[in-house]
């Protein structure tokens, strides 16, 4: 195998490794995005419940 052929083989192997790492990065990024979205949803849901409870308490105290 001549030097150019060996360089091409090495380049292709390195390119494959970079592509695998990039794909892993994208998969992890999707996982992190999903976790963040769930955390935001949970936060908003809890906030809504808290605000509803506050409004109920205010209405109950006004009616007494």
PyMOL Python script that loads the backbone (N, CA, C, O; Angstrom):
from pymol import cmd

cmd.read_pdbstr("""\
ATOM      1  N   UNK A   1       0.857  -1.170   0.000  1.00  0.00           N
ATOM      2  CA  UNK A   1       0.000   0.000   0.000  1.00  0.00           C
ATOM      3  C   UNK A   1       0.905   1.236   0.000  1.00  0.00           C
ATOM      4  O   UNK A   1       1.803   1.364   0.832  1.00  0.00           O
ATOM      5  N   UNK A   2       0.654   2.127  -0.936  1.00  0.00           N
ATOM      6  CA  UNK A   2       1.485   3.330  -0.990  1.00  0.00           C
ATOM      7  C   UNK A   2       1.048   4.338   0.080  1.00  0.00           C
ATOM      8  O   UNK A   2       0.038   4.142   0.756  1.00  0.00           O
ATOM      9  N   UNK A   3       1.807   5.395   0.219  1.00  0.00           N
ATOM     10  CA  UNK A   3       1.590   6.381   1.278  1.00  0.00           C
ATOM     11  C   UNK A   3       0.238   7.085   1.142  1.00  0.00           C
ATOM     12  O   UNK A   3      -0.440   7.313   2.144  1.00  0.00           O
ATOM     13  N   UNK A   4      -0.162   7.433  -0.092  1.00  0.00           N
ATOM     14  CA  UNK A   4      -1.453   8.096  -0.312  1.00  0.00           C
ATOM     15  C   UNK A   4      -2.610   7.199   0.078  1.00  0.00           C
ATOM     16  O   UNK A   4      -3.571   7.648   0.703  1.00  0.00           O
ATOM     17  N   UNK A   5      -2.518   5.929  -0.291  1.00  0.00           N
ATOM     18  CA  UNK A   5      -3.580   4.982   0.049  1.00  0.00           C
ATOM     19  C   UNK A   5      -3.689   4.844   1.565  1.00  0.00           C
ATOM     20  O   UNK A   5      -4.791   4.844   2.113  1.00  0.00           O
ATOM     21  N   UNK A   6      -2.547   4.726   2.241  1.00  0.00           N
ATOM     22  CA  UNK A   6      -2.549   4.616   3.703  1.00  0.00           C
ATOM     23  C   UNK A   6      -3.120   5.879   4.349  1.00  0.00           C
ATOM     24  O   UNK A   6      -3.865   5.801   5.327  1.00  0.00           O
ATOM     25  N   UNK A   7      -2.769   7.035   3.801  1.00  0.00           N
ATOM     26  CA  UNK A   7      -3.318   8.292   4.318  1.00  0.00           C
ATOM     27  C   UNK A   7      -4.832   8.339   4.156  1.00  0.00           C
ATOM     28  O   UNK A   7      -5.541   8.796   5.052  1.00  0.00           O
ATOM     29  N   UNK A   8      -5.329   7.862   3.008  1.00  0.00           N
ATOM     30  CA  UNK A   8      -6.775   7.824   2.777  1.00  0.00           C
ATOM     31  C   UNK A   8      -7.465   6.895   3.759  1.00  0.00           C
ATOM     32  O   UNK A   8      -8.531   7.216   4.285  1.00  0.00           O
ATOM     33  N   UNK A   9      -6.852   5.734   4.006  1.00  0.00           N
ATOM     34  CA  UNK A   9      -7.421   4.777   4.963  1.00  0.00           C
ATOM     35  C   UNK A   9      -7.468   5.407   6.352  1.00  0.00           C
ATOM     36  O   UNK A   9      -8.487   5.327   7.039  1.00  0.00           O
ATOM     37  N   UNK A  10      -6.369   6.031   6.763  1.00  0.00           N
ATOM     38  CA  UNK A  10      -6.322   6.681   8.078  1.00  0.00           C
ATOM     39  C   UNK A  10      -7.356   7.799   8.180  1.00  0.00           C
ATOM     40  O   UNK A  10      -8.036   7.942   9.196  1.00  0.00           O
ATOM     41  N   UNK A  11      -7.463   8.587   7.114  1.00  0.00           N
ATOM     42  CA  UNK A  11      -8.438   9.676   7.103  1.00  0.00           C
ATOM     43  C   UNK A  11      -9.854   9.126   7.227  1.00  0.00           C
ATOM     44  O   UNK A  11     -10.663   9.647   7.994  1.00  0.00           O
ATOM     45  N   UNK A  12     -10.152   8.073   6.470  1.00  0.00           N
ATOM     46  CA  UNK A  12     -11.495   7.489   6.512  1.00  0.00           C
ATOM     47  C   UNK A  12     -11.817   6.923   7.892  1.00  0.00           C
ATOM     48  O   UNK A  12     -12.945   7.047   8.369  1.00  0.00           O
ATOM     49  N   UNK A  13     -10.832   6.306   8.528  1.00  0.00           N
ATOM     50  CA  UNK A  13     -11.046   5.780   9.877  1.00  0.00           C
ATOM     51  C   UNK A  13     -11.308   6.911  10.870  1.00  0.00           C
ATOM     52  O   UNK A  13     -12.204   6.818  11.708  1.00  0.00           O
ATOM     53  N   UNK A  14     -10.528   7.963  10.766  1.00  0.00           N
ATOM     54  CA  UNK A  14     -10.717   9.110  11.661  1.00  0.00           C
ATOM     55  C   UNK A  14     -12.061   9.788  11.391  1.00  0.00           C
ATOM     56  O   UNK A  14     -12.746  10.204  12.325  1.00  0.00           O
ATOM     57  N   UNK A  15     -12.433   9.896  10.133  1.00  0.00           N
ATOM     58  CA  UNK A  15     -13.720  10.504   9.781  1.00  0.00           C
ATOM     59  C   UNK A  15     -14.869   9.680  10.352  1.00  0.00           C
ATOM     60  O   UNK A  15     -15.856  10.239  10.830  1.00  0.00           O
ATOM     61  N   UNK A  16     -14.747   8.364  10.304  1.00  0.00           N
ATOM     62  CA  UNK A  16     -15.779   7.483  10.866  1.00  0.00           C
ATOM     63  C   UNK A  16     -15.882   7.687  12.381  1.00  0.00           C
ATOM     64  O   UNK A  16     -16.984   7.731  12.927  1.00  0.00           O
ATOM     65  N   UNK A  17     -14.741   7.809  13.056  1.00  0.00           N
ATOM     66  CA  UNK A  17     -14.740   8.032  14.508  1.00  0.00           C
ATOM     67  C   UNK A  17     -15.397   9.365  14.858  1.00  0.00           C
ATOM     68  O   UNK A  17     -16.182   9.458  15.802  1.00  0.00           O
ATOM     69  N   UNK A  18     -15.063  10.392  14.081  1.00  0.00           N
ATOM     70  CA  UNK A  18     -15.658  11.712  14.320  1.00  0.00           C
ATOM     71  C   UNK A  18     -17.165  11.654  14.107  1.00  0.00           C
ATOM     72  O   UNK A  18     -17.927  12.233  14.881  1.00  0.00           O
ATOM     73  N   UNK A  19     -17.592  10.962  13.070  1.00  0.00           N
ATOM     74  CA  UNK A  19     -19.025  10.839  12.798  1.00  0.00           C
ATOM     75  C   UNK A  19     -19.735  10.113  13.938  1.00  0.00           C
ATOM     76  O   UNK A  19     -20.828  10.516  14.338  1.00  0.00           O
ATOM     77  N   UNK A  20     -19.132   9.055  14.462  1.00  0.00           N
ATOM     78  CA  UNK A  20     -19.720   8.329  15.590  1.00  0.00           C
ATOM     79  C   UNK A  20     -19.825   9.226  16.823  1.00  0.00           C
ATOM     80  O   UNK A  20     -20.846   9.233  17.511  1.00  0.00           O
ATOM     81  N   UNK A  21     -18.762   9.981  17.093  1.00  0.00           N
ATOM     82  CA  UNK A  21     -18.791  10.899  18.237  1.00  0.00           C
ATOM     83  C   UNK A  21     -19.858  11.975  18.059  1.00  0.00           C
ATOM     84  O   UNK A  21     -20.549  12.336  19.011  1.00  0.00           O
ATOM     85  N   UNK A  22     -19.986  12.480  16.846  1.00  0.00           N
ATOM     86  CA  UNK A  22     -20.999  13.497  16.561  1.00  0.00           C
ATOM     87  C   UNK A  22     -22.403  12.928  16.752  1.00  0.00           C
ATOM     88  O   UNK A  22     -23.274  13.587  17.321  1.00  0.00           O
ATOM     89  N   UNK A  23     -22.618  11.708  16.276  1.00  0.00           N
ATOM     90  CA  UNK A  23     -23.925  11.067  16.451  1.00  0.00           C
ATOM     91  C   UNK A  23     -24.229  10.844  17.932  1.00  0.00           C
ATOM     92  O   UNK A  23     -25.364  11.039  18.368  1.00  0.00           O
ATOM     93  N   UNK A  24     -23.224  10.439  18.703  1.00  0.00           N
ATOM     94  CA  UNK A  24     -23.404  10.295  20.152  1.00  0.00           C
ATOM     95  C   UNK A  24     -23.748  11.639  20.790  1.00  0.00           C
ATOM     96  O   UNK A  24     -24.620  11.725  21.654  1.00  0.00           O
ATOM     97  N   UNK A  25     -23.052  12.678  20.352  1.00  0.00           N
ATOM     98  CA  UNK A  25     -23.322  14.026  20.856  1.00  0.00           C
ATOM     99  C   UNK A  25     -24.770  14.427  20.575  1.00  0.00           C
ATOM    100  O   UNK A  25     -25.456  14.943  21.457  1.00  0.00           O
ATOM    101  N   UNK A  26     -25.231  14.191  19.350  1.00  0.00           N
ATOM    102  CA  UNK A  26     -26.609  14.549  19.000  1.00  0.00           C
ATOM    103  C   UNK A  26     -27.615  13.764  19.828  1.00  0.00           C
ATOM    104  O   UNK A  26     -28.624  14.316  20.268  1.00  0.00           O
ATOM    105  N   UNK A  27     -27.345  12.475  20.043  1.00  0.00           N
ATOM    106  CA  UNK A  27     -28.244  11.652  20.856  1.00  0.00           C
ATOM    107  C   UNK A  27     -28.293  12.183  22.290  1.00  0.00           C
ATOM    108  O   UNK A  27     -29.366  12.276  22.887  1.00  0.00           O
ATOM    109  N   UNK A  28     -27.132  12.528  22.832  1.00  0.00           N
ATOM    110  CA  UNK A  28     -27.097  13.079  24.190  1.00  0.00           C
ATOM    111  C   UNK A  28     -27.787  14.432  24.255  1.00  0.00           C
ATOM    112  O   UNK A  28     -28.460  14.745  25.237  1.00  0.00           O
ATOM    113  N   UNK A  29     -27.623  15.223  23.223  1.00  0.00           N
ATOM    114  CA  UNK A  29     -28.276  16.528  23.175  1.00  0.00           C
ATOM    115  C   UNK A  29     -29.794  16.363  23.169  1.00  0.00           C
ATOM    116  O   UNK A  29     -30.500  17.088  23.869  1.00  0.00           O
ATOM    117  N   UNK A  30     -30.293  15.417  22.386  1.00  0.00           N
ATOM    118  CA  UNK A  30     -31.734  15.148  22.367  1.00  0.00           C
ATOM    119  C   UNK A  30     -32.224  14.706  23.743  1.00  0.00           C
ATOM    120  O   UNK A  30     -33.301  15.104  24.186  1.00  0.00           O
ATOM    121  N   UNK A  31     -31.427  13.882  24.411  1.00  0.00           N
ATOM    122  CA  UNK A  31     -31.797  13.413  25.753  1.00  0.00           C
ATOM    123  C   UNK A  31     -31.851  14.582  26.729  1.00  0.00           C
ATOM    124  O   UNK A  31     -32.785  14.691  27.523  1.00  0.00           O
ATOM    125  N   UNK A  32     -30.856  15.451  26.669  1.00  0.00           N
ATOM    126  CA  UNK A  32     -30.818  16.618  27.555  1.00  0.00           C
ATOM    127  C   UNK A  32     -31.996  17.545  27.272  1.00  0.00           C
ATOM    128  O   UNK A  32     -32.618  18.062  28.200  1.00  0.00           O
ATOM    129  N   UNK A  33     -32.302  17.755  25.999  1.00  0.00           N
ATOM    130  CA  UNK A  33     -33.448  18.602  25.642  1.00  0.00           C
ATOM    131  C   UNK A  33     -34.743  18.022  26.199  1.00  0.00           C
ATOM    132  O   UNK A  33     -35.580  18.755  26.726  1.00  0.00           O
ATOM    133  N   UNK A  34     -34.909  16.704  26.083  1.00  0.00           N
ATOM    134  CA  UNK A  34     -36.115  16.059  26.598  1.00  0.00           C
ATOM    135  C   UNK A  34     -36.202  16.218  28.116  1.00  0.00           C
ATOM    136  O   UNK A  34     -37.279  16.479  28.653  1.00  0.00           O
ATOM    137  N   UNK A  35     -35.076  16.061  28.804  1.00  0.00           N
ATOM    138  CA  UNK A  35     -35.059  16.223  30.259  1.00  0.00           C
ATOM    139  C   UNK A  35     -35.384  17.662  30.648  1.00  0.00           C
ATOM    140  O   UNK A  35     -36.129  17.898  31.600  1.00  0.00           O
ATOM    141  N   UNK A  36     -34.829  18.618  29.915  1.00  0.00           N
ATOM    142  CA  UNK A  36     -35.118  20.029  30.200  1.00  0.00           C
ATOM    143  C   UNK A  36     -36.592  20.334  29.958  1.00  0.00           C
ATOM    144  O   UNK A  36     -37.231  21.011  30.764  1.00  0.00           O
ATOM    145  N   UNK A  37     -37.125  19.839  28.858  1.00  0.00           N
ATOM    146  CA  UNK A  37     -38.535  20.079  28.554  1.00  0.00           C
ATOM    147  C   UNK A  37     -39.433  19.499  29.637  1.00  0.00           C
ATOM    148  O   UNK A  37     -40.424  20.119  30.023  1.00  0.00           O
ATOM    149  N   UNK A  38     -39.088  18.306  30.131  1.00  0.00           N
ATOM    150  CA  UNK A  38     -39.878  17.685  31.195  1.00  0.00           C
ATOM    151  C   UNK A  38     -39.772  18.495  32.482  1.00  0.00           C
ATOM    152  O   UNK A  38     -40.766  18.683  33.183  1.00  0.00           O
ATOM    153  N   UNK A  39     -38.575  18.972  32.793  1.00  0.00           N
ATOM    154  CA  UNK A  39     -38.389  19.780  34.002  1.00  0.00           C
ATOM    155  C   UNK A  39     -39.196  21.075  33.916  1.00  0.00           C
ATOM    156  O   UNK A  39     -39.807  21.494  34.899  1.00  0.00           O
ATOM    157  N   UNK A  40     -39.200  21.701  32.756  1.00  0.00           N
ATOM    158  CA  UNK A  40     -39.976  22.934  32.566  1.00  0.00           C
ATOM    159  C   UNK A  40     -41.464  22.640  32.697  1.00  0.00           C
ATOM    160  O   UNK A  40     -42.195  23.387  33.347  1.00  0.00           O
ATOM    161  N   UNK A  41     -41.909  21.554  32.083  1.00  0.00           N
ATOM    162  CA  UNK A  41     -43.326  21.173  32.164  1.00  0.00           C
ATOM    163  C   UNK A  41     -43.726  20.917  33.612  1.00  0.00           C
ATOM    164  O   UNK A  41     -44.769  21.391  34.061  1.00  0.00           O
ATOM    165  N   UNK A  42     -42.904  20.172  34.342  1.00  0.00           N
ATOM    166  CA  UNK A  42     -43.200  19.888  35.748  1.00  0.00           C
ATOM    167  C   UNK A  42     -43.264  21.180  36.564  1.00  0.00           C
ATOM    168  O   UNK A  42     -44.152  21.351  37.399  1.00  0.00           O
ATOM    169  N   UNK A  43     -42.318  22.082  36.316  1.00  0.00           N
ATOM    170  CA  UNK A  43     -42.296  23.360  37.030  1.00  0.00           C
ATOM    171  C   UNK A  43     -43.569  24.154  36.759  1.00  0.00           C
ATOM    172  O   UNK A  43     -44.202  24.660  37.685  1.00  0.00           O
ATOM    173  N   UNK A  44     -43.934  24.259  35.496  1.00  0.00           N
ATOM    174  CA  UNK A  44     -45.127  25.030  35.131  1.00  0.00           C
ATOM    175  C   UNK A  44     -46.378  24.376  35.710  1.00  0.00           C
ATOM    176  O   UNK A  44     -47.254  25.066  36.230  1.00  0.00           O
ATOM    177  N   UNK A  45     -46.465  23.051  35.622  1.00  0.00           N
ATOM    178  CA  UNK A  45     -47.623  22.356  36.187  1.00  0.00           C
ATOM    179  C   UNK A  45     -47.750  22.631  37.686  1.00  0.00           C
ATOM    180  O   UNK A  45     -48.845  22.895  38.181  1.00  0.00           O
ATOM    181  N   UNK A  46     -46.631  22.567  38.404  1.00  0.00           N
ATOM    182  CA  UNK A  46     -46.656  22.838  39.844  1.00  0.00           C
ATOM    183  C   UNK A  46     -47.026  24.283  40.133  1.00  0.00           C
ATOM    184  O   UNK A  46     -47.758  24.567  41.081  1.00  0.00           O
ATOM    185  N   UNK A  47     -46.524  25.184  39.323  1.00  0.00           N
ATOM    186  CA  UNK A  47     -46.840  26.596  39.499  1.00  0.00           C
ATOM    187  C   UNK A  47     -48.327  26.850  39.280  1.00  0.00           C
ATOM    188  O   UNK A  47     -48.942  27.615  40.024  1.00  0.00           O
ATOM    189  N   UNK A  48     -48.900  26.225  38.281  1.00  0.00           N
ATOM    190  CA  UNK A  48     -50.330  26.379  38.005  1.00  0.00           C
ATOM    191  C   UNK A  48     -51.145  25.875  39.189  1.00  0.00           C
ATOM    192  O   UNK A  48     -52.096  26.530  39.617  1.00  0.00           O
ATOM    193  N   UNK A  49     -50.777  24.720  39.713  1.00  0.00           N
ATOM    194  CA  UNK A  49     -51.497  24.165  40.863  1.00  0.00           C
ATOM    195  C   UNK A  49     -51.393  25.115  42.057  1.00  0.00           C
ATOM    196  O   UNK A  49     -52.385  25.361  42.742  1.00  0.00           O
ATOM    197  N   UNK A  50     -50.201  25.645  42.306  1.00  0.00           N
ATOM    198  CA  UNK A  50     -50.016  26.589  43.417  1.00  0.00           C
ATOM    199  C   UNK A  50     -50.883  27.832  43.237  1.00  0.00           C
ATOM    200  O   UNK A  50     -51.532  28.284  44.179  1.00  0.00           O
ATOM    201  N   UNK A  51     -50.892  28.374  42.035  1.00  0.00           N
ATOM    202  CA  UNK A  51     -51.666  29.594  41.780  1.00  0.00           C
ATOM    203  C   UNK A  51     -53.161  29.324  41.908  1.00  0.00           C
ATOM    204  O   UNK A  51     -53.899  30.161  42.427  1.00  0.00           O
ATOM    205  N   UNK A  52     -53.607  28.176  41.444  1.00  0.00           N
ATOM    206  CA  UNK A  52     -55.024  27.820  41.582  1.00  0.00           C
ATOM    207  C   UNK A  52     -55.386  27.722  43.061  1.00  0.00           C
ATOM    208  O   UNK A  52     -56.435  28.208  43.484  1.00  0.00           O
ATOM    209  N   UNK A  53     -54.512  27.093  43.843  1.00  0.00           N
ATOM    210  CA  UNK A  53     -54.758  26.987  45.284  1.00  0.00           C
ATOM    211  C   UNK A  53     -54.800  28.365  45.941  1.00  0.00           C
ATOM    212  O   UNK A  53     -55.644  28.613  46.802  1.00  0.00           O
ATOM    213  N   UNK A  54     -53.894  29.264  45.542  1.00  0.00           N
ATOM    214  CA  UNK A  54     -53.896  30.625  46.087  1.00  0.00           C
ATOM    215  C   UNK A  54     -55.207  31.341  45.766  1.00  0.00           C
ATOM    216  O   UNK A  54     -55.795  31.992  46.630  1.00  0.00           O
ATOM    217  N   UNK A  55     -55.653  31.216  44.535  1.00  0.00           N
ATOM    218  CA  UNK A  55     -56.903  31.873  44.120  1.00  0.00           C
ATOM    219  C   UNK A  55     -58.082  31.296  44.893  1.00  0.00           C
ATOM    220  O   UNK A  55     -58.960  32.039  45.330  1.00  0.00           O
ATOM    221  N   UNK A  56     -58.107  29.984  45.063  1.00  0.00           N
ATOM    222  CA  UNK A  56     -59.180  29.345  45.844  1.00  0.00           C
ATOM    223  C   UNK A  56     -59.196  29.877  47.269  1.00  0.00           C
ATOM    224  O   UNK A  56     -60.256  30.191  47.811  1.00  0.00           O
ATOM    225  N   UNK A  57     -58.019  29.976  47.870  1.00  0.00           N
ATOM    226  CA  UNK A  57     -57.937  30.476  49.246  1.00  0.00           C
ATOM    227  C   UNK A  57     -58.425  31.917  49.340  1.00  0.00           C
ATOM    228  O   UNK A  57     -59.139  32.275  50.277  1.00  0.00           O
ATOM    229  N   UNK A  58     -58.041  32.741  48.372  1.00  0.00           N
ATOM    230  CA  UNK A  58     -58.497  34.134  48.367  1.00  0.00           C
ATOM    231  C   UNK A  58     -60.015  34.214  48.238  1.00  0.00           C
ATOM    232  O   UNK A  58     -60.670  34.989  48.934  1.00  0.00           O
ATOM    233  N   UNK A  59     -60.560  33.404  47.338  1.00  0.00           N
ATOM    234  CA  UNK A  59     -62.012  33.413  47.143  1.00  0.00           C
ATOM    235  C   UNK A  59     -62.731  32.921  48.387  1.00  0.00           C
ATOM    236  O   UNK A  59     -63.765  33.468  48.771  1.00  0.00           O
ATOM    237  N   UNK A  60     -62.185  31.890  49.015  1.00  0.00           N
ATOM    238  CA  UNK A  60     -62.801  31.370  50.235  1.00  0.00           C
ATOM    239  C   UNK A  60     -62.739  32.396  51.366  1.00  0.00           C
ATOM    240  O   UNK A  60     -63.697  32.552  52.123  1.00  0.00           O
ATOM    241  N   UNK A  61     -61.625  33.083  51.475  1.00  0.00           N
ATOM    242  CA  UNK A  61     -61.499  34.070  52.556  1.00  0.00           C
ATOM    243  C   UNK A  61     -62.397  35.281  52.303  1.00  0.00           C
ATOM    244  O   UNK A  61     -62.875  35.899  53.254  1.00  0.00           O
ATOM    245  N   UNK A  62     -62.629  35.623  51.055  1.00  0.00           N
ATOM    246  CA  UNK A  62     -63.524  36.738  50.729  1.00  0.00           C
ATOM    247  C   UNK A  62     -64.976  36.366  51.005  1.00  0.00           C
ATOM    248  O   UNK A  62     -65.769  37.216  51.410  1.00  0.00           O
ATOM    249  N   UNK A  63     -65.325  35.113  50.789  1.00  0.00           N
ATOM    250  CA  UNK A  63     -66.716  34.696  50.963  1.00  0.00           C
ATOM    251  C   UNK A  63     -67.070  34.522  52.435  1.00  0.00           C
ATOM    252  O   UNK A  63     -68.249  34.454  52.780  1.00  0.00           O
ATOM    253  N   UNK A  64     -66.077  34.450  53.298  1.00  0.00           N
ATOM    254  CA  UNK A  64     -66.355  34.284  54.737  1.00  0.00           C
ATOM    255  C   UNK A  64     -66.599  35.572  55.389  1.00  0.00           C
ATOM    256  O   UNK A  64     -66.847  35.616  56.594  1.00  0.00           O
TER     257      UNK A  64
END
""", "prot")
cmd.dss("prot")
cmd.show_as("cartoon", "prot")
cmd.util.cbc("prot")
cmd.orient("prot")
